[in-house]
């Protein structure tokens, strides 16, 4: 078979993904095997694949493929989230391009356009995930507005309302003037902003006196209903019971006293605008102040402002300054750094606003969800996020669940002309309640709430509802089999939006946790540490990277430098490294195929020493990888496998078994090499599925695919063989280094005389050593030869004899230098072992390692001192 120069990723990726999918390897149905389940964090239906998705989904795919190789019945559920705010914005933009105003459409007309948009563009991201190699059970694809899912959301709302958790009330909320909807606290990002602190003076009524306040929002003064000072502030004690006049609108407002005020901040006097600040609102409630809302829902000034009506709030912020100056109310302006809340979805500056909304009580539901994480019934990886979770859950506020949008789950509440509100799963149920109160009532009198539910109110049911929880709560074999799921892979920024709420829903409705582990990925940043974004232009086209480098290289690139919970600095060089790795393995395949073409039958012999070593090395590394996977240290696991293949297999093993020039490899050694390569590919497969499957099938005829091959029970590695191989590597490296330092050419042969007490080792490995360092012979002797370059390898005294003249004094200097280093090293080890605190607190295995370092150093020192004495 003619093999290409390098691995051809495009053809391989298409072939193998279609093959795996057609074979049903991604599909899962309950059976007698243990389940390993992951539910994908449903990406927005508006989404397209980016680097964050590449990291998140690579982690999930690695876990799924690894679990499959361990005999689990794996199930990875895909799906998309309807994303109320983001999708509605997309549809509104599409309509605007067609000259259609959303507000000119009825609800039904708008939703018709929204569903058309969803069918055309929604779910593109799921198709793109196939390019990454994701082993998703496509038969289980869900959408948070599928009919069954929709019903589940409505039923939960009604149930929580009946339990007293859901209620309607007017409170201060976060308002997004661009999306024109309420937001929860978690949907507001706080950004540092450079503002202007404006000092204004308010005239005291019937006096020539003024009181000065400082504000970063002068455009809100028309909504002021009081000025507040501290009751113990001597500067303002004489103003008790007095009134001030708001500049420009000449409105009379009281001066109130409250210990909420910080006397040291600003002037010690605070303008109170209850409609536009949550703290002002609380003050207003306490002192029974009027609430004057001077902003419209789009961020323009309302009629209540009296001036600048209909103008944008930020335009007014600038325009009001000269007006205040002309009125003699402006004292000064200063640069001021403060934090401003912006909408997580639209980026618009959020306005606090008093609004009638639907709320969900959180305190009671939060308690079991908090305990589950703090008791490690649900384990966070890394555990550092437990403190963040604990802080939020311990201080949780009621959740504003209503959104002033059309796309989403419409709130199942109906309003009667009499003022009553009826909550039911449908209009018929609401009317039945209404008709009981008012027997003469007509169904047409009821009007359903126009708002929809917060997107997260649907996605908090995700781990349950993807298995049909709502429709079949009692005898649901699928839910019983797959739930709780095993691992949730997500980003820390949605720990409150989603993770906490799923845990709450799980305990509320299943009395069970929704997952066993939560693996938090980091943020993918550029080389300068900046978060990737379209606005910065630093976010690469992921599909183009897959096309250029291959899916395996992309997966390698995002995983090699991404420890759980830590941000990664993305560098395209990682992808280059991944592609080089694929080509390294491809070249190993070509070498084996070349040997195969020239193999000649020989008598059966004992396995090659290199084969014995590599088998034990695989056992050793398999145990390390198992431990790393248990701890979710996936990046370290990939590095370990990478080193095993690149260094141990390609650089050492293949060199050791390579037949001498002009000779053939034995069929047994060749067959052993193929078996070893297969085992390595199996360990790597979860990380780089395409190249490993391709190589696996090219090595020889296979009766199954690599994706479904089960990992063997490797057992415990033979330490003696591993130590022998380590010595062999040290000997080869040290002697090669000695050859180079003494300027011996590759063709120059040498003879070795070794003072060794282990002839068995050299009987097994001597031939490899001889070939690797171009030695004509190896003699084991206790005597010191008259000539030769002396060196110490581990505890072996080695003399390299060559016909090329060498300077013995240089050798003595190098040995003396190494001896001095070892003595210093020994002092540091003895100091550590002499430290009582270290010995008492260190793990036994660490103490054992340090003691071995000490004995090894002592042995080397003795050997070097003897060698130097012999040279003298």
NORFENWO-V345730 format. One record per backbone hydrogen bond with DSSP energy under -0.5 kcal/mol. CO is the residue of the C=O (numbers start at 1). NH is the residue of the N-H. E is the energy in kcal/mol with one decimal. If there is no record, write none. Layout:
co:CO nh:NH e:E
co:CO nh:NH e:E
This chain:
co:1 nh:3 e:-0.7
co:7 nh:9 e:-1.0
co:8 nh:12 e:-1.5
co:9 nh:13 e:-2.9
co:10 nh:14 e:-1.9
co:11 nh:15 e:-2.2
co:12 nh:16 e:-2.7
co:13 nh:17 e:-2.1
co:14 nh:18 e:-1.8
co:15 nh:19 e:-2.0
co:16 nh:20 e:-2.9
co:17 nh:21 e:-2.4
co:18 nh:22 e:-2.5
co:19 nh:23 e:-1.8
co:20 nh:25 e:-2.0
co:21 nh:24 e:-1.3
co:24 nh:27 e:-0.9
co:34 nh:73 e:-3.0
co:36 nh:75 e:-2.4
co:37 nh:486 e:-2.3
co:37 nh:487 e:-1.2
co:38 nh:40 e:-0.6
co:38 nh:77 e:-2.4
co:40 nh:42 e:-0.6
co:43 nh:81 e:-2.4
co:44 nh:47 e:-2.3
co:45 nh:123 e:-0.7
co:47 nh:125 e:-0.6
co:50 nh:54 e:-2.0
co:51 nh:55 e:-2.1
co:52 nh:56 e:-2.7
co:53 nh:57 e:-2.8
co:54 nh:58 e:-1.6
co:55 nh:59 e:-2.2
co:56 nh:60 e:-1.7
co:57 nh:61 e:-2.4
co:58 nh:62 e:-2.5
co:59 nh:63 e:-2.2
co:60 nh:64 e:-2.3
co:61 nh:65 e:-2.8
co:62 nh:66 e:-2.3
co:63 nh:67 e:-2.3
co:64 nh:68 e:-2.3
co:65 nh:69 e:-1.8
co:66 nh:70 e:-0.7
co:67 nh:70 e:-0.8
co:67 nh:72 e:-2.2
co:68 nh:71 e:-1.5
co:69 nh:711 e:-3.3
co:72 nh:74 e:-1.1
co:73 nh:36 e:-2.1
co:75 nh:38 e:-2.6
co:75 nh:77 e:-0.6
co:76 nh:78 e:-0.5
co:76 nh:137 e:-2.8
co:77 nh:40 e:-2.6
co:78 nh:142 e:-1.6
co:79 nh:43 e:-0.7
co:80 nh:144 e:-1.6
co:81 nh:45 e:-2.4
co:83 nh:87 e:-3.1
co:84 nh:88 e:-2.3
co:85 nh:89 e:-2.1
co:86 nh:90 e:-1.8
co:87 nh:91 e:-2.5
co:88 nh:92 e:-2.8
co:89 nh:93 e:-2.2
co:90 nh:94 e:-2.2
co:91 nh:95 e:-2.6
co:92 nh:96 e:-2.3
co:93 nh:97 e:-1.8
co:94 nh:98 e:-0.9
co:95 nh:98 e:-0.7
co:95 nh:100 e:-2.9
co:96 nh:99 e:-1.6
co:101 nh:104 e:-1.7
co:102 nh:105 e:-1.8
co:106 nh:110 e:-2.6
co:107 nh:111 e:-2.6
co:108 nh:112 e:-1.7
co:109 nh:113 e:-1.7
co:110 nh:114 e:-2.4
co:111 nh:115 e:-2.7
co:112 nh:116 e:-1.8
co:113 nh:117 e:-2.4
co:114 nh:118 e:-2.6
co:115 nh:119 e:-2.6
co:116 nh:120 e:-1.6
co:117 nh:121 e:-3.2
co:117 nh:122 e:-0.8
co:118 nh:122 e:-1.4
co:121 nh:124 e:-1.4
co:123 nh:126 e:-0.6
co:123 nh:127 e:-1.3
co:124 nh:128 e:-2.0
co:125 nh:129 e:-1.5
co:126 nh:130 e:-0.7
co:127 nh:130 e:-0.8
co:127 nh:131 e:-0.5
co:128 nh:131 e:-1.0
co:128 nh:132 e:-0.6
co:129 nh:132 e:-0.7
co:129 nh:133 e:-0.5
co:129 nh:134 e:-1.6
co:130 nh:133 e:-1.0
co:134 nh:136 e:-1.8
co:136 nh:138 e:-1.6
co:137 nh:78 e:-0.5
co:137 nh:140 e:-2.2
co:138 nh:141 e:-1.4
co:142 nh:80 e:-2.0
co:143 nh:146 e:-2.5
co:146 nh:150 e:-3.2
co:147 nh:151 e:-2.2
co:148 nh:152 e:-1.9
co:149 nh:153 e:-2.1
co:150 nh:154 e:-2.2
co:151 nh:155 e:-2.8
co:152 nh:156 e:-2.1
co:153 nh:157 e:-2.1
co:154 nh:158 e:-2.5
co:155 nh:159 e:-2.6
co:156 nh:160 e:-2.8
co:157 nh:161 e:-2.1
co:158 nh:162 e:-2.4
co:159 nh:163 e:-1.8
co:160 nh:165 e:-2.4
co:160 nh:166 e:-1.4
co:161 nh:164 e:-0.9
co:165 nh:361 e:-2.9
co:167 nh:359 e:-3.5
co:169 nh:171 e:-0.6
co:169 nh:357 e:-2.6
co:171 nh:355 e:-2.8
co:173 nh:175 e:-0.5
co:173 nh:353 e:-2.4
co:174 nh:183 e:-2.3
co:175 nh:177 e:-0.8
co:175 nh:351 e:-2.6
co:176 nh:180 e:-2.0
co:176 nh:181 e:-1.1
co:181 nh:176 e:-2.9
co:183 nh:174 e:-1.0
co:184 nh:187 e:-1.5
co:185 nh:188 e:-1.4
co:187 nh:189 e:-0.5
co:187 nh:344 e:-3.1
co:189 nh:191 e:-0.6
co:189 nh:342 e:-3.1
co:191 nh:340 e:-2.7
co:193 nh:195 e:-0.8
co:193 nh:338 e:-2.6
co:195 nh:336 e:-2.8
co:196 nh:198 e:-0.7
co:197 nh:199 e:-0.5
co:197 nh:334 e:-2.1
co:198 nh:200 e:-0.5
co:198 nh:215 e:-2.5
co:199 nh:331 e:-3.0
co:199 nh:332 e:-1.0
co:200 nh:213 e:-2.8
co:202 nh:211 e:-2.6
co:203 nh:245 e:-2.2
co:204 nh:207 e:-1.0
co:209 nh:204 e:-2.9
co:211 nh:202 e:-3.1
co:213 nh:200 e:-2.6
co:215 nh:198 e:-3.2
co:217 nh:220 e:-2.0
co:218 nh:221 e:-1.4
co:220 nh:223 e:-2.3
co:221 nh:224 e:-1.8
co:225 nh:254 e:-0.7
co:226 nh:272 e:-2.9
co:227 nh:256 e:-3.0
co:228 nh:270 e:-2.7
co:229 nh:258 e:-2.2
co:230 nh:233 e:-1.8
co:232 nh:234 e:-0.8
co:233 nh:236 e:-1.5
co:233 nh:237 e:-0.6
co:236 nh:239 e:-2.2
co:237 nh:240 e:-1.3
co:239 nh:242 e:-2.3
co:242 nh:255 e:-2.1
co:243 nh:205 e:-2.8
co:244 nh:246 e:-0.5
co:244 nh:253 e:-2.8
co:245 nh:203 e:-0.7
co:246 nh:250 e:-1.5
co:246 nh:251 e:-0.7
co:247 nh:249 e:-2.0
co:251 nh:246 e:-2.9
co:251 nh:253 e:-0.5
co:253 nh:244 e:-3.1
co:254 nh:227 e:-2.1
co:254 nh:256 e:-0.6
co:255 nh:241 e:-0.6
co:256 nh:229 e:-2.3
co:258 nh:261 e:-1.6
co:261 nh:263 e:-0.8
co:262 nh:265 e:-1.2
co:265 nh:268 e:-2.1
co:268 nh:230 e:-0.6
co:269 nh:214 e:-0.6
co:270 nh:228 e:-3.2
co:271 nh:273 e:-0.6
co:272 nh:225 e:-2.7
co:272 nh:226 e:-0.9
co:273 nh:276 e:-2.2
co:277 nh:281 e:-2.5
co:278 nh:282 e:-2.1
co:279 nh:283 e:-2.1
co:280 nh:284 e:-2.7
co:281 nh:285 e:-2.5
co:282 nh:286 e:-2.0
co:283 nh:287 e:-2.3
co:284 nh:288 e:-0.5
co:284 nh:289 e:-2.7
co:285 nh:288 e:-0.5
co:290 nh:292 e:-0.6
co:291 nh:293 e:-0.6
co:292 nh:294 e:-0.8
co:294 nh:302 e:-2.3
co:296 nh:299 e:-1.8
co:299 nh:313 e:-2.1
co:300 nh:296 e:-3.8
co:301 nh:310 e:-3.0
co:302 nh:305 e:-1.7
co:303 nh:306 e:-1.4
co:305 nh:307 e:-1.2
co:308 nh:311 e:-2.0
co:311 nh:301 e:-2.2
co:312 nh:316 e:-2.5
co:313 nh:317 e:-1.6
co:314 nh:318 e:-1.0
co:315 nh:319 e:-2.4
co:316 nh:320 e:-2.6
co:318 nh:321 e:-0.8
co:318 nh:322 e:-0.6
co:319 nh:323 e:-0.8
co:320 nh:324 e:-2.5
co:321 nh:325 e:-2.5
co:322 nh:326 e:-2.5
co:323 nh:327 e:-1.6
co:324 nh:329 e:-2.7
co:324 nh:330 e:-1.0
co:325 nh:328 e:-1.3
co:329 nh:201 e:-2.4
co:329 nh:331 e:-0.5
co:332 nh:199 e:-3.0
co:334 nh:197 e:-3.5
co:336 nh:195 e:-4.0
co:336 nh:338 e:-0.6
co:338 nh:193 e:-3.5
co:340 nh:191 e:-2.7
co:341 nh:350 e:-2.6
co:342 nh:189 e:-3.0
co:343 nh:347 e:-1.7
co:348 nh:343 e:-3.0
co:349 nh:177 e:-0.5
co:351 nh:175 e:-2.5
co:353 nh:173 e:-3.0
co:353 nh:355 e:-0.5
co:355 nh:171 e:-2.4
co:355 nh:357 e:-0.7
co:357 nh:169 e:-2.6
co:358 nh:401 e:-2.0
co:358 nh:402 e:-1.0
co:359 nh:167 e:-2.3
co:360 nh:399 e:-2.5
co:362 nh:366 e:-2.3
co:363 nh:367 e:-1.0
co:364 nh:368 e:-0.6
co:365 nh:369 e:-0.9
co:366 nh:370 e:-2.5
co:367 nh:371 e:-2.5
co:368 nh:372 e:-2.0
co:369 nh:373 e:-1.0
co:370 nh:374 e:-2.4
co:371 nh:375 e:-2.4
co:372 nh:377 e:-1.8
co:372 nh:378 e:-2.1
co:373 nh:376 e:-1.3
co:379 nh:518 e:-2.7
co:381 nh:520 e:-3.3
co:382 nh:385 e:-1.4
co:383 nh:386 e:-2.2
co:384 nh:387 e:-0.8
co:384 nh:388 e:-0.6
co:385 nh:389 e:-2.2
co:386 nh:390 e:-3.0
co:387 nh:391 e:-2.2
co:388 nh:392 e:-1.9
co:389 nh:393 e:-2.9
co:390 nh:394 e:-2.2
co:391 nh:395 e:-0.8
co:392 nh:395 e:-0.7
co:393 nh:396 e:-0.9
co:398 nh:400 e:-0.5
co:399 nh:360 e:-2.1
co:399 nh:401 e:-0.8
co:401 nh:454 e:-3.0
co:403 nh:405 e:-2.0
co:403 nh:452 e:-2.6
co:406 nh:408 e:-0.7
co:408 nh:410 e:-0.8
co:409 nh:453 e:-2.2
co:411 nh:413 e:-2.2
co:412 nh:424 e:-1.6
co:413 nh:449 e:-2.9
co:414 nh:422 e:-2.9
co:415 nh:447 e:-1.8
co:416 nh:419 e:-2.2
co:420 nh:416 e:-2.6
co:421 nh:423 e:-0.5
co:422 nh:414 e:-2.8
co:422 nh:424 e:-0.5
co:426 nh:430 e:-1.9
co:427 nh:431 e:-3.0
co:428 nh:432 e:-2.0
co:429 nh:433 e:-1.4
co:430 nh:434 e:-2.4
co:431 nh:435 e:-3.8
co:432 nh:436 e:-1.3
co:433 nh:437 e:-1.4
co:434 nh:438 e:-2.9
co:438 nh:441 e:-2.4
co:442 nh:445 e:-1.7
co:443 nh:446 e:-1.5
co:447 nh:415 e:-3.0
co:451 nh:411 e:-2.4
co:452 nh:403 e:-2.9
co:454 nh:457 e:-2.0
co:455 nh:458 e:-1.6
co:455 nh:459 e:-1.7
co:456 nh:460 e:-1.4
co:458 nh:461 e:-1.6
co:459 nh:462 e:-1.2
co:461 nh:464 e:-1.2
co:461 nh:465 e:-3.1
co:462 nh:466 e:-1.9
co:464 nh:467 e:-1.6
co:464 nh:469 e:-1.0
co:465 nh:468 e:-2.0
co:468 nh:472 e:-1.3
co:475 nh:477 e:-1.0
co:476 nh:480 e:-2.6
co:477 nh:481 e:-1.7
co:478 nh:482 e:-2.9
co:479 nh:483 e:-2.1
co:485 nh:516 e:-1.0
co:486 nh:516 e:-0.9
co:486 nh:517 e:-2.2
co:487 nh:489 e:-0.5
co:488 nh:490 e:-0.6
co:488 nh:519 e:-3.3
co:490 nh:521 e:-2.6
co:491 nh:494 e:-1.8
co:492 nh:495 e:-1.8
co:494 nh:498 e:-2.2
co:494 nh:499 e:-1.8
co:495 nh:500 e:-2.5
co:496 nh:501 e:-0.5
co:498 nh:502 e:-2.7
co:499 nh:503 e:-1.9
co:500 nh:504 e:-2.2
co:501 nh:505 e:-2.7
co:502 nh:506 e:-2.5
co:503 nh:507 e:-2.1
co:504 nh:508 e:-2.2
co:505 nh:509 e:-2.5
co:506 nh:510 e:-2.3
co:506 nh:511 e:-0.7
co:506 nh:512 e:-1.5
co:514 nh:485 e:-2.3
co:516 nh:379 e:-2.6
co:517 nh:488 e:-2.8
co:518 nh:381 e:-2.9
co:518 nh:520 e:-0.7
co:519 nh:490 e:-2.3
co:519 nh:521 e:-0.6
co:520 nh:565 e:-2.2
co:521 nh:492 e:-0.8
co:523 nh:525 e:-0.6
co:523 nh:568 e:-2.0
co:524 nh:532 e:-1.4
co:525 nh:570 e:-3.7
co:526 nh:529 e:-2.4
co:530 nh:526 e:-2.6
co:533 nh:537 e:-0.9
co:533 nh:538 e:-1.2
co:533 nh:539 e:-0.6
co:538 nh:540 e:-0.7
co:540 nh:542 e:-0.9
co:541 nh:545 e:-2.1
co:542 nh:546 e:-2.4
co:543 nh:547 e:-2.0
co:544 nh:548 e:-2.6
co:545 nh:549 e:-3.2
co:545 nh:550 e:-0.8
co:546 nh:550 e:-1.2
co:550 nh:554 e:-2.0
co:551 nh:555 e:-2.8
co:552 nh:556 e:-2.7
co:553 nh:557 e:-2.7
co:554 nh:558 e:-2.2
co:555 nh:559 e:-1.8
co:556 nh:560 e:-2.5
co:559 nh:562 e:-1.4
co:563 nh:566 e:-2.1
co:566 nh:522 e:-0.5
co:568 nh:525 e:-3.4
co:568 nh:570 e:-1.0
co:571 nh:574 e:-2.2
co:571 nh:575 e:-0.6
co:572 nh:576 e:-1.9
co:573 nh:577 e:-2.3
co:574 nh:578 e:-2.1
co:575 nh:579 e:-2.6
co:576 nh:580 e:-2.5
co:577 nh:581 e:-2.0
co:578 nh:582 e:-2.0
co:579 nh:583 e:-2.2
co:580 nh:584 e:-2.3
co:581 nh:585 e:-2.2
co:582 nh:586 e:-2.1
co:583 nh:587 e:-2.3
co:584 nh:588 e:-1.7
co:585 nh:589 e:-2.1
co:586 nh:590 e:-2.1
co:587 nh:591 e:-2.2
co:588 nh:592 e:-2.3
co:589 nh:593 e:-2.6
co:590 nh:594 e:-1.9
co:591 nh:595 e:-2.2
co:592 nh:596 e:-2.5
co:593 nh:597 e:-1.7
co:594 nh:598 e:-1.0
co:595 nh:598 e:-0.6
co:595 nh:599 e:-0.7
co:596 nh:599 e:-0.8
co:600 nh:667 e:-0.5
co:608 nh:612 e:-2.2
co:609 nh:613 e:-2.6
co:610 nh:614 e:-2.7
co:611 nh:615 e:-2.3
co:612 nh:616 e:-1.6
co:613 nh:617 e:-2.7
co:614 nh:618 e:-2.3
co:615 nh:619 e:-1.8
co:616 nh:620 e:-2.5
co:617 nh:621 e:-2.8
co:618 nh:622 e:-2.9
co:619 nh:623 e:-1.8
co:620 nh:624 e:-1.6
co:621 nh:625 e:-3.0
co:622 nh:626 e:-2.2
co:623 nh:627 e:-2.0
co:624 nh:628 e:-2.3
co:625 nh:629 e:-2.7
co:626 nh:630 e:-2.1
co:627 nh:631 e:-1.6
co:628 nh:633 e:-3.2
co:629 nh:632 e:-1.5
co:632 nh:634 e:-1.4
co:633 nh:637 e:-1.9
co:634 nh:638 e:-2.4
co:635 nh:639 e:-2.2
co:636 nh:640 e:-2.3
co:637 nh:641 e:-2.3
co:638 nh:642 e:-2.9
co:639 nh:643 e:-2.4
co:640 nh:644 e:-2.1
co:641 nh:645 e:-2.4
co:642 nh:646 e:-3.1
co:643 nh:647 e:-1.9
co:643 nh:648 e:-1.5
co:644 nh:649 e:-2.2
co:645 nh:650 e:-2.7
co:646 nh:651 e:-1.3
co:647 nh:652 e:-1.3
co:648 nh:653 e:-3.2
co:649 nh:654 e:-2.6
co:652 nh:656 e:-2.4
co:653 nh:657 e:-2.0
co:654 nh:658 e:-0.8
co:660 nh:663 e:-2.6
co:665 nh:600 e:-1.0
co:666 nh:670 e:-2.5
co:667 nh:671 e:-2.8
co:668 nh:672 e:-2.5
co:669 nh:673 e:-2.3
co:670 nh:674 e:-2.2
co:671 nh:675 e:-2.3
co:672 nh:676 e:-2.5
co:673 nh:677 e:-2.6
co:674 nh:678 e:-2.3
co:675 nh:679 e:-1.8
co:676 nh:680 e:-2.1
co:677 nh:681 e:-2.5
co:678 nh:682 e:-2.0
co:679 nh:683 e:-1.7
co:680 nh:684 e:-1.9
co:681 nh:685 e:-1.9
co:682 nh:686 e:-0.5
co:684 nh:687 e:-1.6
co:684 nh:688 e:-2.0
co:688 nh:692 e:-1.4
co:689 nh:693 e:-1.8
co:690 nh:694 e:-2.3
co:691 nh:695 e:-2.5
co:692 nh:696 e:-2.3
co:693 nh:697 e:-1.7
co:694 nh:698 e:-1.4
co:695 nh:699 e:-1.8
co:696 nh:700 e:-0.8
co:705 nh:708 e:-0.9
co:705 nh:709 e:-0.6
co:706 nh:709 e:-1.0
co:712 nh:714 e:-1.0
co:717 nh:719 e:-0.9
co:718 nh:722 e:-1.8
co:719 nh:723 e:-2.7
co:720 nh:724 e:-2.1
co:721 nh:725 e:-2.5
co:722 nh:726 e:-2.1
co:723 nh:727 e:-2.2
co:724 nh:728 e:-2.4
co:725 nh:729 e:-2.5
co:726 nh:730 e:-2.2
co:727 nh:731 e:-2.9
co:728 nh:732 e:-2.6
co:729 nh:733 e:-2.9
co:730 nh:734 e:-2.9
co:731 nh:735 e:-2.6
co:732 nh:736 e:-2.5
co:733 nh:737 e:-2.4
co:734 nh:738 e:-2.4
co:735 nh:739 e:-2.6
co:736 nh:740 e:-2.5
co:737 nh:741 e:-2.6
co:738 nh:742 e:-1.8
co:739 nh:744 e:-3.0
co:740 nh:743 e:-1.7
co:745 nh:748 e:-1.6
co:750 nh:776 e:-2.8
co:750 nh:777 e:-0.7
co:751 nh:801 e:-3.4
co:752 nh:779 e:-3.1
co:753 nh:799 e:-2.5
co:754 nh:756 e:-1.2
co:754 nh:781 e:-2.1
co:755 nh:797 e:-1.1
co:758 nh:761 e:-0.7
co:758 nh:762 e:-1.1
co:759 nh:763 e:-1.8
co:760 nh:764 e:-1.4
co:761 nh:765 e:-3.1
co:762 nh:766 e:-1.7
co:765 nh:769 e:-2.4
co:766 nh:770 e:-3.0
co:767 nh:771 e:-2.1
co:768 nh:772 e:-2.6
co:769 nh:773 e:-1.6
co:770 nh:775 e:-2.8
co:771 nh:774 e:-0.7
co:774 nh:750 e:-1.5
co:777 nh:752 e:-2.3
co:779 nh:754 e:-2.9
co:779 nh:781 e:-0.7
co:783 nh:785 e:-0.5
co:788 nh:790 e:-0.6
co:789 nh:800 e:-2.9
co:791 nh:798 e:-3.0
co:792 nh:794 e:-0.5
co:793 nh:795 e:-0.5
co:793 nh:796 e:-3.2
co:796 nh:793 e:-2.8
co:796 nh:798 e:-0.6
co:797 nh:755 e:-2.7
co:798 nh:791 e:-2.5
co:799 nh:753 e:-2.2
co:799 nh:801 e:-0.7
co:800 nh:789 e:-3.0
co:800 nh:802 e:-0.5
co:801 nh:751 e:-2.7
co:806 nh:808 e:-0.8
co:807 nh:810 e:-0.6
co:807 nh:811 e:-1.1
co:808 nh:812 e:-2.3
co:809 nh:813 e:-2.3
co:810 nh:814 e:-2.2
co:811 nh:815 e:-2.5
co:812 nh:816 e:-2.4
co:813 nh:817 e:-2.2
co:814 nh:818 e:-2.3
co:815 nh:819 e:-2.3
co:816 nh:820 e:-2.2
co:817 nh:821 e:-2.0
co:818 nh:822 e:-2.5
co:819 nh:823 e:-2.2
co:820 nh:824 e:-1.8
co:821 nh:825 e:-2.5
co:822 nh:826 e:-2.6
co:823 nh:827 e:-1.8
co:824 nh:828 e:-1.8
co:825 nh:829 e:-2.0
co:826 nh:830 e:-2.7
co:827 nh:831 e:-2.0
co:828 nh:832 e:-1.9
co:829 nh:833 e:-2.6
co:830 nh:834 e:-1.3
co:832 nh:835 e:-1.4
co:834 nh:836 e:-0.8
co:835 nh:839 e:-2.3
co:836 nh:840 e:-2.4
co:837 nh:841 e:-2.0
co:838 nh:842 e:-2.6
co:843 nh:846 e:-0.6
co:843 nh:847 e:-2.0
co:844 nh:848 e:-2.5
co:845 nh:849 e:-1.9
co:846 nh:850 e:-2.3
co:847 nh:851 e:-2.4
co:848 nh:852 e:-2.1
co:849 nh:853 e:-2.1
co:850 nh:854 e:-1.9
co:851 nh:855 e:-2.4
co:852 nh:856 e:-2.7
co:853 nh:857 e:-2.4
co:854 nh:858 e:-2.3
co:855 nh:859 e:-2.2
co:856 nh:860 e:-2.4
co:857 nh:861 e:-2.5
co:858 nh:862 e:-2.2
co:859 nh:863 e:-2.2
co:860 nh:864 e:-2.9
co:861 nh:865 e:-2.6
co:862 nh:866 e:-2.2
co:863 nh:867 e:-2.5
co:864 nh:868 e:-2.8
co:865 nh:869 e:-2.1
co:866 nh:870 e:-2.2
co:867 nh:871 e:-2.1
co:868 nh:872 e:-1.8
